[in-house]
Amino acid sequence: MSTTDHLPDDVSSPPAAAGDGRELRRMQFGWYINDWANAAFSATVLTVFLGPYLTDVAKNAADASGDVHPLGLSIRAGSFFPYTVSFSVLISVAVMLLTGTVADRTGRHKELMCGFAYLGALATMGMFFLQGDNYLLGGALLVVANIAYATSVALSYAYLPGLATPDERDAVSSKGWAYGYAGGGLLLIANLALFQGHEALGLSSGTAVRICLASAGLWWALFTIVPMLRLPSRAGAVRARAAATPDQPAAGSLRELGRTLKGMRKHPLTLLYLAAFLCYNDGIQTVVSQASLYGSEELGMEQGTLVAAVLIVQIVAIGGALLLGRIAQRYGAKRTILGSLVGWVVTLALGYFMPAHQPAWFYALACMIGLVLGGSQALSRSLFSHLIPAGREAEYFSLYKVSDRGTSWMGPLVFGLAYEITGSYRSAIISLLVFFVIGFAVLVKVPVRRAIEAVGNPVPERL
């Protein structure tokens, strides 16, 4: 029997099936380094520097009431950053879905993944020119960079089913997240040193921040060379009919996207899991992306403290991802994810009551976030990879990426609205509890084994 006999007629074998162990490890390393590369944008830009800095730029442009007026709308300057994140994600939904369909149709996952990575890297490097009261430039660069980041990462996730057997995916996914936090943390160390020593270097704090923002784009661009060289063009089990209609690829892909969205109704259990993930992970990503804003505006933390706290998150998350990956081998991914969500609820509650101007407490909160952050995300990714029909990896992961690192939109919207109404970031942060509670309740209802069998994938021994 050939390696493709177990697959449907319209798919070919995943790349992992075609190579020996050495070649597979080579591809896995390229995939890990892709996380190492793009995590710099998530950590340095979205999580640490851009939120407080863009908020200051928006405040410089605010009127006497503290409002800015993008596109003729009147909003608080303090809500501009979370609203912009939400706006970018709403656009990225369409871009990711269409690009995922094109990738699965043509088999050019790597070319599209790296193309969006370099678009995002260029937009990030352009943030060096963000200063004064030009908040609209910052918003535009954030929108472009975040859309490119989301689309590139969604395409990279599509490689996971072809890079590991069902029983190995939790470990491989966890290792990828660990590489990401290590890469993002390493750049943060350099940026922390730069920011803390900016006066000795003759730089203003604003100039130091702009250099840090641009460095993330440069890091992203340089290390993307590794996956370009090591990953195959195709990810997962790509449909053999991909090249059947070379003319009018965009129109064909739009039609295919429509069929994909309709076809997803055939897999309601997969969609139920996706709904749970989109809910609780939107809460996770909002905590991550707004933590610096909460720390600076509500808790009165200095920029150096914020960078150090995120660095702690990055370092602890490496161990957290690997630790929860080991726990999942014994208790299963679903149970481990549910346990991590309980940890998130406790962490969020402690953050709400945290006293201002107390860096030690803020660092303790960073440790708690890091412990549950990497593992909950890595295991969610690997578990979802089991629930995807063969040949539809990029399309389904495009939906998944709607609420992944830096691409959540419901949470920032709720966070921004809560601050808009109450004027308190404590009220905004505690409002996120609803995402974890609902996500937990929905995930409990997902029969994972039945969901995997329903899409025709092999069931791993431990769930």
LINKA-V909321 format. One record per residue. N is the residue number from 1. PHI is phi as a letter, one per 30 degrees, with the letter a starting at -180 (999 if undefined). D_LAST is the distance of its C-alpha to the last C-alpha in Angstrom with 1 decimal. Layout:
BEGIN
N/PHI/D_LAST ; N/PHI/D_LAST
END
This chain:
BEGIN
1/999/28.6 ; 2/d/28.3 ; 3/d/25.3 ; 4/c/25.5 ; 5/d/25.8 ; 6/d/22.2 ; 7/c/22.5 ; 8/d/24.5 ; 9/d/28.2 ; 10/c/28.4 ; 11/b/26.1 ; 12/c/26.6 ; 13/d/24.3 ; 14/d/22.6 ; 15/e/24.6 ; 16/d/22.4 ; 17/d/23.2 ; 18/c/26.8 ; 19/c/27.2 ; 20/d/27.3 ; 21/d/25.3 ; 22/d/28.0 ; 23/d/28.1 ; 24/d/24.3 ; 25/d/24.6 ; 26/d/27.5 ; 27/d/25.7 ; 28/e/22.8 ; 29/d/25.5 ; 30/d/27.2 ; 31/d/24.0 ; 32/d/23.6 ; 33/d/27.3 ; 34/d/27.0 ; 35/d/24.9 ; 36/e/27.6 ; 37/d/30.3 ; 38/d/29.2 ; 39/d/27.9 ; 40/d/31.6 ; 41/d/32.2 ; 42/d/29.4 ; 43/d/30.5 ; 44/d/34.3 ; 45/d/35.1 ; 46/d/32.8 ; 47/d/31.8 ; 48/c/35.0 ; 49/d/38.3 ; 50/d/38.5 ; 51/e/37.8 ; 52/d/40.7 ; 53/d/42.9 ; 54/d/42.7 ; 55/d/43.2 ; 56/d/46.4 ; 57/d/47.6 ; 58/d/47.1 ; 59/d/49.0 ; 60/d/51.8 ; 61/c/52.1 ; 62/d/51.8 ; 63/d/54.8 ; 64/d/56.4 ; 65/d/53.8 ; 66/i/50.9 ; 67/c/49.7 ; 68/c/49.2 ; 69/b/49.7 ; 70/d/47.4 ; 71/h/48.2 ; 72/i/50.6 ; 73/d/48.0 ; 74/c/48.6 ; 75/b/45.8 ; 76/d/45.7 ; 77/e/45.6 ; 78/d/42.8 ; 79/c/40.6 ; 80/d/41.4 ; 81/d/38.5 ; 82/d/35.6 ; 83/d/37.3 ; 84/d/37.6 ; 85/e/34.0 ; 86/d/33.2 ; 87/d/35.8 ; 88/d/34.5 ; 89/d/31.0 ; 90/e/32.5 ; 91/d/34.3 ; 92/d/31.4 ; 93/e/29.4 ; 94/d/31.9 ; 95/d/32.4 ; 96/d/28.7 ; 97/d/28.3 ; 98/d/31.5 ; 99/d/30.9 ; 100/d/27.4 ; 101/d/29.0 ; 102/d/31.8 ; 103/d/29.5 ; 104/d/27.5 ; 105/d/30.9 ; 106/c/32.8 ; 107/i/30.3 ; 108/c/31.8 ; 109/d/28.7 ; 110/d/30.2 ; 111/d/33.6 ; 112/d/32.5 ; 113/e/30.0 ; 114/d/32.8 ; 115/d/35.4 ; 116/d/33.8 ; 117/d/33.0 ; 118/d/36.8 ; 119/d/37.8 ; 120/d/35.8 ; 121/d/37.2 ; 122/d/40.7 ; 123/d/40.3 ; 124/d/39.0 ; 125/d/41.9 ; 126/d/44.2 ; 127/d/43.3 ; 128/d/45.8 ; 129/c/48.5 ; 130/d/47.1 ; 131/a/49.7 ; 132/i/52.3 ; 133/c/51.6 ; 134/d/50.1 ; 135/d/46.8 ; 136/d/46.7 ; 137/d/46.4 ; 138/d/43.5 ; 139/d/41.8 ; 140/d/42.4 ; 141/d/41.0 ; 142/d/37.9 ; 143/d/37.3 ; 144/d/37.8 ; 145/d/35.7 ; 146/d/32.8 ; 147/d/32.7 ; 148/d/32.9 ; 149/d/30.2 ; 150/d/27.8 ; 151/d/28.6 ; 152/d/28.4 ; 153/d/25.0 ; 154/e/23.6 ; 155/d/24.9 ; 156/d/23.5 ; 157/d/19.9 ; 158/d/20.5 ; 159/d/20.8 ; 160/e/17.2 ; 161/e/16.1 ; 162/d/19.2 ; 163/c/19.0 ; 164/a/15.8 ; 165/d/13.9 ; 166/e/10.4 ; 167/d/9.3 ; 168/c/11.9 ; 169/d/11.5 ; 170/e/10.1 ; 171/d/13.1 ; 172/d/15.5 ; 173/d/14.9 ; 174/d/15.3 ; 175/d/18.4 ; 176/d/19.8 ; 177/d/19.7 ; 178/d/21.3 ; 179/d/24.0 ; 180/d/24.6 ; 181/d/25.3 ; 182/d/27.4 ; 183/d/29.5 ; 184/d/29.9 ; 185/d/30.8 ; 186/d/33.3 ; 187/d/35.2 ; 188/d/35.1 ; 189/d/36.9 ; 190/d/39.6 ; 191/d/39.9 ; 192/d/40.1 ; 193/d/42.9 ; 194/d/44.7 ; 195/d/44.5 ; 196/d/45.6 ; 197/c/48.4 ; 198/d/49.5 ; 199/d/52.9 ; 200/d/53.8 ; 201/d/53.0 ; 202/i/55.3 ; 203/c/52.6 ; 204/d/52.1 ; 205/d/48.8 ; 206/d/48.4 ; 207/d/49.1 ; 208/d/46.6 ; 209/d/43.9 ; 210/d/44.8 ; 211/d/44.7 ; 212/d/41.2 ; 213/d/40.0 ; 214/d/41.6 ; 215/d/40.2 ; 216/d/36.6 ; 217/d/37.8 ; 218/d/39.4 ; 219/e/36.4 ; 220/e/34.2 ; 221/d/36.8 ; 222/d/37.4 ; 223/d/33.8 ; 224/d/32.9 ; 225/e/35.1 ; 226/d/32.5 ; 227/d/29.9 ; 228/e/32.9 ; 229/d/33.8 ; 230/c/30.5 ; 231/d/28.3 ; 232/d/29.2 ; 233/d/30.5 ; 234/c/27.7 ; 235/c/24.1 ; 236/i/21.3 ; 237/c/22.6 ; 238/d/25.9 ; 239/d/27.8 ; 240/d/30.9 ; 241/d/33.0 ; 242/e/32.7 ; 243/c/36.3 ; 244/d/37.7 ; 245/b/39.4 ; 246/d/40.7 ; 247/d/43.2 ; 248/h/42.4 ; 249/d/38.8 ; 250/d/38.6 ; 251/d/39.7 ; 252/d/37.4 ; 253/d/34.4 ; 254/d/35.3 ; 255/d/35.4 ; 256/d/32.1 ; 257/d/30.6 ; 258/d/31.9 ; 259/d/30.4 ; 260/d/27.0 ; 261/d/27.1 ; 262/d/28.2 ; 263/d/25.6 ; 264/d/22.7 ; 265/d/23.7 ; 266/d/22.5 ; 267/b/18.8 ; 268/d/18.9 ; 269/d/15.2 ; 270/d/14.9 ; 271/d/17.9 ; 272/d/16.6 ; 273/d/13.8 ; 274/d/16.6 ; 275/d/18.9 ; 276/d/16.7 ; 277/d/16.3 ; 278/e/20.0 ; 279/d/21.0 ; 280/d/19.4 ; 281/d/19.7 ; 282/d/23.3 ; 283/d/23.9 ; 284/d/22.5 ; 285/d/24.6 ; 286/d/27.6 ; 287/e/27.5 ; 288/d/27.5 ; 289/d/30.2 ; 290/c/32.4 ; 291/d/32.2 ; 292/d/35.2 ; 293/d/37.2 ; 294/d/36.3 ; 295/d/37.3 ; 296/d/40.5 ; 297/d/41.8 ; 298/c/40.7 ; 299/c/40.4 ; 300/i/43.2 ; 301/d/41.4 ; 302/d/43.2 ; 303/e/41.9 ; 304/d/41.5 ; 305/d/39.5 ; 306/d/37.1 ; 307/d/36.7 ; 308/d/36.1 ; 309/d/33.5 ; 310/d/31.5 ; 311/d/32.0 ; 312/d/30.5 ; 313/e/27.4 ; 314/d/27.1 ; 315/d/27.5 ; 316/d/25.2 ; 317/d/22.5 ; 318/d/22.5 ; 319/d/21.5 ; 320/d/19.2 ; 321/d/17.1 ; 322/d/17.0 ; 323/d/16.5 ; 324/d/13.5 ; 325/d/12.1 ; 326/d/12.8 ; 327/d/11.4 ; 328/d/7.9 ; 329/d/8.3 ; 330/c/9.0 ; 331/c/7.4 ; 332/j/4.1 ; 333/d/5.5 ; 334/d/6.4 ; 335/d/8.1 ; 336/d/9.6 ; 337/d/10.9 ; 338/d/12.4 ; 339/d/14.0 ; 340/d/15.5 ; 341/d/17.0 ; 342/d/18.7 ; 343/d/20.1 ; 344/d/21.4 ; 345/d/23.2 ; 346/d/24.9 ; 347/d/25.8 ; 348/d/27.4 ; 349/d/29.3 ; 350/d/30.7 ; 351/d/31.7 ; 352/d/33.7 ; 353/d/35.8 ; 354/d/36.2 ; 355/d/40.0 ; 356/d/41.7 ; 357/h/43.3 ; 358/b/41.1 ; 359/e/39.4 ; 360/d/37.9 ; 361/d/35.9 ; 362/d/34.8 ; 363/d/33.6 ; 364/d/31.6 ; 365/d/30.0 ; 366/d/29.2 ; 367/d/27.5 ; 368/d/25.2 ; 369/d/24.4 ; 370/d/23.7 ; 371/d/21.3 ; 372/c/18.8 ; 373/d/19.9 ; 374/d/18.6 ; 375/d/15.1 ; 376/d/14.4 ; 377/d/15.8 ; 378/d/14.3 ; 379/d/10.7 ; 380/d/11.8 ; 381/d/13.5 ; 382/d/10.9 ; 383/d/8.4 ; 384/d/11.7 ; 385/d/12.7 ; 386/d/10.4 ; 387/c/12.2 ; 388/c/15.7 ; 389/d/18.1 ; 390/e/19.6 ; 391/j/22.7 ; 392/c/22.1 ; 393/e/20.3 ; 394/d/23.2 ; 395/d/23.9 ; 396/d/20.5 ; 397/d/20.1 ; 398/d/23.6 ; 399/d/22.5 ; 400/e/19.6 ; 401/d/22.2 ; 402/e/24.3 ; 403/b/22.6 ; 404/b/21.9 ; 405/e/24.1 ; 406/i/27.6 ; 407/b/27.1 ; 408/d/26.5 ; 409/b/29.3 ; 410/d/28.8 ; 411/d/28.5 ; 412/e/31.6 ; 413/d/33.4 ; 414/d/32.8 ; 415/e/33.6 ; 416/d/36.8 ; 417/d/37.8 ; 418/d/37.3 ; 419/d/39.5 ; 420/e/42.0 ; 421/d/42.4 ; 422/c/42.5 ; 423/i/43.6 ; 424/b/41.1 ; 425/d/38.2 ; 426/d/36.9 ; 427/d/36.7 ; 428/d/35.0 ; 429/d/32.2 ; 430/d/31.5 ; 431/d/31.4 ; 432/d/28.0 ; 433/e/26.4 ; 434/d/26.1 ; 435/d/23.5 ; 436/d/21.1 ; 437/d/21.7 ; 438/d/21.4 ; 439/d/18.3 ; 440/d/16.5 ; 441/d/17.9 ; 442/d/16.8 ; 443/d/13.2 ; 444/e/13.0 ; 445/d/14.3 ; 446/d/11.8 ; 447/d/10.2 ; 448/d/7.5 ; 449/e/7.4 ; 450/d/11.2 ; 451/d/11.5 ; 452/d/10.4 ; 453/d/12.6 ; 454/d/15.3 ; 455/c/15.9 ; 456/i/16.1 ; 457/c/13.5 ; 458/d/11.9 ; 459/c/8.4 ; 460/d/6.7 ; 461/d/6.7 ; 462/c/3.8 ; 463/c/0.0
END
